[in-house]
Amino acid sequence: MNSSAVNLSELLTARLEQQFRAPPIESLSLDWCDEYGIEFKVLRLDLIHPLLGGNKWFKLKHNILAARELGKHTILSFGGAYSNHLRALAAAGNLFGIRTIGLVRGELVQPLNPVLEFAQNQGMDLVSIDRKTYSLKHTEQFASSLHKRFGDFHIVPEGGSNDLGIQGCSEILDLIPLQSVRKNTVIAMACGTGTTLSGLILAAMKRRKNSLNFLGISVLKAKGYLQEEVAAKLIDFVLEKKSRPIPWQVVDRFHGGGYGKVSKDLKHFVEEWNRQTRFSIEPVYTGKLFWGLKELIKAGEIPRGAEIIAIHTGGVH
């Protein structure tokens, strides 16, 4: 590793100590849990930093280190008009002195919405990409055209869904006191790309924490897609290490109509939660997670007496 990567690593460590806080695990008393003897806890990743709260920082951390190690001073990534990923990348770029470019799917409508306005104010260069071209973002030809246009950069996939993102998300398991978890503990999170879930499962495999159960609630209307995505991300490690399987699944019945969509039942649940509970949630990620958990508990798909540790992965929209 060259000196620039070492220096950035030291900078990141210092900034983490100075600006990031350890997330609390809050216990909540909820009627729909108490009725079934279920202990409901929330890992508040949303509180680790005012601009980089949630799982987005974990997806970006090792991508930033890799960019510096390779001598790249620009990070380019992709997202929609309300992308929490681009918002977080812009904030990280501003915090660590890295140029960021956000390729936004569709037209950049003026005035910009709050997410894109924030990203732009953090110094991100926003570039509109039509939807047909955007669909080609994984091709070598498209990557080549980007390098011709923007020069040298480190590319991060949409949502931070690469191996470096998984590596960062595996560190989230360090924030859960595993010595106190029970055999019927369920660690649950909302899933958009499966990166966070994959990282946590891999971390549990490496530590042989086979008593943990992992549950992803898909925010996408794409039956079976994330189950396959996560399985594909895990297969190399399973085959190489011959690891014992970790119980996990992705449930895709609580997407509320699709990514960014909100059904009447979901809307009602989020409104009730925000009236009755000490912290608010949004309907795109955490709202779907908590709504899904409630319905699974009522349906008996989460056993009585279980402990649930739900990960609040942040997100402002």
C-alpha positions as CSV (number, residue, x, y, z in Angstrom):
1,M,0.0,0.0,0.0
2,N,1.4,3.4,-1.0
3,S,1.8,6.4,1.3
4,S,-1.3,8.2,0.1
5,A,-3.5,5.2,1.0
6,V,-1.8,5.0,4.4
7,N,-2.3,8.7,5.0
8,L,-6.0,8.5,3.9
9,S,-6.5,5.5,6.2
10,E,-5.1,7.6,9.1
11,L,-7.3,10.5,8.1
12,L,-10.4,8.2,8.0
13,T,-9.6,6.8,11.4
14,A,-9.1,10.3,12.8
15,R,-12.3,11.5,11.3
16,L,-14.2,8.5,12.5
17,E,-13.0,9.1,16.0
18,Q,-13.8,12.8,15.9
19,Q,-17.1,12.9,13.9
20,F,-18.7,9.5,13.9
21,R,-20.4,8.1,16.9
22,A,-21.1,4.5,17.9
23,P,-24.7,3.8,17.1
24,P,-27.0,2.9,20.0
25,I,-29.1,-0.2,20.1
26,E,-32.6,0.9,21.3
27,S,-35.2,-1.4,22.8
28,L,-38.7,-0.6,21.9
29,S,-42.0,-1.6,23.5
30,L,-44.5,-2.2,20.6
31,D,-47.9,-3.7,21.0
32,W,-47.4,-6.0,18.0
33,C,-44.3,-7.4,19.5
34,D,-45.3,-7.5,23.2
35,E,-48.4,-9.6,22.2
36,Y,-46.1,-12.3,20.9
37,G,-43.3,-12.1,23.5
38,I,-40.9,-10.6,21.0
39,E,-38.0,-8.3,22.0
40,F,-37.6,-5.6,19.4
41,K,-34.3,-3.7,19.2
42,V,-33.1,-1.2,16.6
43,L,-29.5,-0.6,15.7
44,R,-29.5,3.1,14.9
45,L,-27.0,3.4,12.1
46,D,-28.8,6.5,11.1
47,L,-27.2,8.3,14.1
48,I,-23.5,7.7,13.3
49,H,-23.1,11.0,11.5
50,P,-25.4,13.9,10.5
51,L,-24.6,13.6,6.8
52,L,-23.3,10.1,6.4
53,G,-25.7,8.2,8.7
54,G,-26.9,4.7,7.9
55,N,-25.3,2.0,5.8
56,K,-24.1,4.3,3.0
57,W,-20.9,5.2,4.8
58,F,-20.0,1.5,5.2
59,K,-20.5,1.0,1.4
60,L,-18.3,4.0,0.6
61,K,-15.5,3.6,3.1
62,H,-13.3,1.0,1.3
63,N,-14.2,2.5,-2.1
64,I,-12.6,5.8,-0.9
65,L,-9.6,3.9,0.4
66,A,-9.2,2.0,-2.9
67,A,-9.5,5.2,-4.9
68,R,-6.7,6.8,-3.0
69,E,-4.5,3.7,-3.1
70,L,-4.8,3.7,-6.9
71,G,-4.0,7.4,-7.0
72,K,-7.4,8.5,-8.2
73,H,-8.8,11.8,-7.0
74,T,-12.3,11.4,-8.5
75,I,-15.1,9.0,-7.7
76,L,-17.9,8.5,-10.2
77,S,-21.2,6.7,-9.5
78,F,-24.8,6.4,-10.5
79,G,-28.3,6.9,-9.1
80,G,-31.8,8.1,-9.6
81,A,-33.2,11.5,-8.8
82,Y,-33.7,10.7,-5.2
83,S,-30.6,8.6,-4.7
84,N,-29.5,8.4,-1.0
85,H,-26.3,6.8,-2.4
86,L,-25.4,9.9,-4.5
87,R,-26.3,12.1,-1.6
88,A,-23.9,10.2,0.8
89,L,-21.1,10.0,-1.8
90,A,-21.3,13.8,-2.3
91,A,-21.1,14.3,1.4
92,A,-18.1,11.9,1.7
93,G,-16.4,13.6,-1.2
94,N,-16.7,17.0,0.5
95,L,-15.6,15.6,3.8
96,F,-12.5,13.9,2.5
97,G,-11.5,16.2,-0.3
98,I,-12.4,14.0,-3.2
99,R,-14.1,15.1,-6.4
100,T,-17.4,13.3,-7.1
101,I,-19.4,12.9,-10.2
102,G,-23.0,11.7,-10.1
103,L,-24.6,10.3,-13.2
104,V,-28.3,10.8,-12.7
105,R,-30.9,8.6,-14.5
106,G,-33.3,10.9,-16.4
107,E,-33.6,14.6,-16.7
108,L,-32.2,17.1,-14.2
109,V,-35.4,19.1,-13.5
110,Q,-34.9,22.6,-12.2
111,P,-35.2,23.6,-9.5
112,L,-33.4,20.5,-8.2
113,N,-35.1,18.3,-5.7
114,P,-33.7,18.4,-2.1
115,V,-31.5,15.3,-2.6
116,L,-29.8,16.5,-5.8
117,E,-29.6,20.1,-4.5
118,F,-27.7,18.8,-1.4
119,A,-25.4,16.7,-3.5
120,Q,-24.6,19.7,-5.7
121,N,-24.0,21.9,-2.7
122,Q,-21.6,19.3,-1.4
123,G,-19.6,19.8,-4.6
124,M,-20.8,16.9,-6.7
125,D,-20.9,17.4,-10.5
126,L,-24.3,16.2,-11.6
127,V,-24.7,14.8,-15.1
128,S,-28.0,13.8,-16.6
129,I,-28.1,10.4,-18.5
130,D,-31.1,9.4,-20.5
131,R,-32.7,6.1,-19.4
132,K,-31.7,4.1,-22.4
133,T,-28.0,5.1,-22.0
134,Y,-28.2,4.6,-18.3
135,S,-29.2,0.9,-18.9
136,L,-25.8,0.4,-20.6
137,K,-23.8,1.5,-17.5
138,H,-22.4,-2.0,-17.0
139,T,-20.9,-2.2,-20.5
140,E,-17.2,-1.7,-21.3
141,Q,-18.1,0.6,-24.2
142,F,-20.0,2.9,-21.8
143,A,-17.2,2.9,-19.3
144,S,-14.7,3.8,-22.0
145,S,-16.9,6.8,-23.1
146,L,-17.0,8.0,-19.5
147,H,-13.2,7.9,-19.2
148,K,-12.9,9.9,-22.4
149,R,-15.3,12.5,-21.1
150,F,-14.3,12.7,-17.4
151,G,-10.7,11.4,-17.3
152,D,-9.4,9.1,-14.7
153,F,-11.7,8.1,-11.9
154,H,-12.7,5.3,-9.5
155,I,-16.1,4.0,-10.4
156,V,-18.6,2.8,-7.7
157,P,-21.7,0.9,-8.9
158,E,-25.2,2.2,-8.2
159,G,-25.9,1.8,-4.5
160,G,-22.3,1.0,-3.6
161,S,-23.0,-2.6,-4.6
162,N,-19.5,-4.0,-5.2
163,D,-17.0,-6.2,-3.2
164,L,-15.6,-3.1,-1.4
165,G,-19.2,-2.2,-0.4
166,I,-19.7,-5.7,0.9
167,Q,-16.4,-5.5,2.8
168,G,-17.5,-2.3,4.5
169,C,-21.0,-3.6,5.4
170,S,-19.4,-6.7,7.0
171,E,-18.1,-4.3,9.7
172,I,-21.6,-3.5,10.8
173,L,-21.6,-6.9,12.6
174,D,-19.0,-5.4,14.9
175,L,-21.6,-3.0,16.2
176,I,-23.8,-5.7,17.5
177,P,-22.9,-7.3,20.9
178,L,-22.8,-10.9,19.7
179,Q,-22.0,-12.3,23.1
180,S,-25.5,-11.4,24.3
181,V,-27.6,-12.6,21.3
182,R,-29.8,-15.6,21.6
183,K,-30.3,-18.6,19.4
184,N,-33.6,-17.2,18.2
185,T,-32.1,-13.7,17.3
186,V,-33.1,-12.3,13.9
187,I,-31.0,-9.6,12.4
188,A,-33.2,-7.7,9.9
189,M,-32.7,-4.9,7.4
190,A,-34.3,-3.4,4.3
191,C,-32.7,-4.4,1.0
192,G,-32.3,-2.5,-2.2
193,T,-29.2,-4.1,-3.6
194,G,-28.4,-6.9,-1.1
195,T,-25.0,-5.4,-0.3
196,T,-25.6,-4.8,3.4
197,L,-27.2,-8.2,3.9
198,S,-24.4,-10.0,2.0
199,G,-21.7,-8.2,4.1
200,L,-23.4,-9.2,7.4
201,I,-23.8,-12.8,6.3
202,L,-20.2,-13.1,5.2
203,A,-19.0,-11.6,8.5
204,A,-21.1,-14.1,10.4
205,M,-19.7,-17.0,8.3
206,K,-16.1,-15.9,8.9
207,R,-16.8,-15.8,12.7
208,R,-18.8,-19.1,12.6
209,K,-21.8,-17.4,14.1
210,N,-24.2,-20.0,12.8
211,S,-26.8,-19.3,15.4
212,L,-27.7,-15.9,13.9
213,N,-30.6,-15.6,11.5
214,F,-30.6,-12.9,8.9
215,L,-33.7,-11.4,7.3
216,G,-33.9,-9.0,4.4
217,I,-37.1,-7.1,3.5
218,S,-36.9,-6.2,-0.2
219,V,-37.9,-2.6,-1.2
220,L,-38.1,-3.7,-4.8
221,K,-41.0,-5.2,-6.8
222,A,-38.8,-8.0,-8.2
223,K,-39.8,-11.4,-6.9
224,G,-36.8,-13.6,-6.2
225,Y,-34.3,-11.0,-7.6
226,L,-32.5,-10.1,-4.3
227,Q,-32.5,-13.7,-3.0
228,E,-30.6,-14.6,-6.1
229,E,-28.3,-11.5,-5.9
230,V,-27.3,-12.2,-2.3
231,A,-26.7,-15.9,-3.1
232,A,-24.5,-15.0,-6.0
233,K,-22.5,-12.7,-3.7
234,L,-22.0,-15.4,-1.1
235,I,-21.2,-18.4,-3.4
236,D,-17.5,-17.8,-3.8
237,F,-16.8,-17.6,-0.1
238,V,-19.0,-20.7,0.6
239,L,-17.2,-22.8,-2.0
240,E,-13.7,-21.6,-1.0
241,K,-14.0,-21.8,2.7
242,K,-16.5,-24.7,2.8
243,S,-18.4,-22.6,5.4
244,R,-21.4,-23.9,7.2
245,P,-24.5,-22.2,6.0
246,I,-26.0,-19.2,7.9
247,P,-29.8,-19.1,8.0
248,W,-31.0,-16.2,5.8
249,Q,-33.8,-15.1,3.5
250,V,-35.1,-12.2,1.6
251,V,-38.8,-11.6,1.8
252,D,-40.3,-9.6,-1.1
253,R,-43.9,-9.1,-0.2
254,F,-43.6,-5.7,1.5
255,H,-42.3,-3.5,-1.3
256,G,-45.4,-1.3,-1.2
257,G,-45.7,-1.3,-5.0
258,G,-42.0,-1.0,-5.9
259,Y,-38.9,1.1,-5.2
260,G,-40.0,4.5,-4.0
261,K,-43.7,3.5,-4.2
262,V,-46.0,3.7,-1.1
263,S,-49.1,1.6,-0.8
264,K,-52.0,2.7,1.4
265,D,-51.2,0.1,4.1
266,L,-47.5,1.1,4.2
267,K,-48.5,4.8,4.3
268,H,-50.8,4.2,7.2
269,F,-48.2,2.1,9.1
270,V,-45.5,4.8,8.7
271,E,-47.9,7.6,9.8
272,E,-48.9,5.5,12.9
273,W,-45.3,4.8,13.7
274,N,-44.2,8.4,13.4
275,R,-47.1,9.5,15.7
276,Q,-46.5,6.8,18.4
277,T,-42.8,6.2,18.4
278,R,-39.9,8.3,19.6
279,F,-38.1,8.5,16.2
280,S,-39.5,8.9,12.7
281,I,-39.0,6.6,9.7
282,E,-39.4,7.1,5.9
283,P,-41.5,4.8,3.7
284,V,-38.7,3.9,1.1
285,Y,-36.5,1.7,3.3
286,T,-37.0,1.6,7.1
287,G,-40.8,2.0,6.8
288,K,-41.0,-1.1,4.6
289,L,-38.6,-3.0,7.0
290,F,-40.7,-2.3,10.1
291,W,-44.0,-2.8,8.3
292,G,-42.8,-6.2,7.0
293,L,-41.6,-7.3,10.4
294,K,-45.0,-6.4,11.9
295,E,-46.8,-8.5,9.3
296,L,-44.4,-11.4,9.6
297,I,-44.8,-11.5,13.4
298,K,-48.6,-11.4,13.1
299,A,-48.5,-14.2,10.6
300,G,-46.4,-16.4,12.9
301,E,-43.5,-16.4,10.4
302,I,-41.2,-15.0,13.2
303,P,-41.5,-17.3,16.2
304,R,-42.8,-16.2,19.5
305,G,-40.2,-15.2,22.0
306,A,-37.7,-14.2,19.3
307,E,-35.3,-11.3,19.6
308,I,-35.3,-9.0,16.6
309,I,-32.4,-6.6,16.0
310,A,-33.6,-4.3,13.1
311,I,-31.0,-2.2,11.4
312,H,-32.0,1.3,10.7
313,T,-30.0,1.9,7.6
314,G,-30.8,5.6,7.3
315,G,-32.0,7.3,4.2
316,V,-33.8,10.6,4.0
317,H,-36.2,9.8,1.1
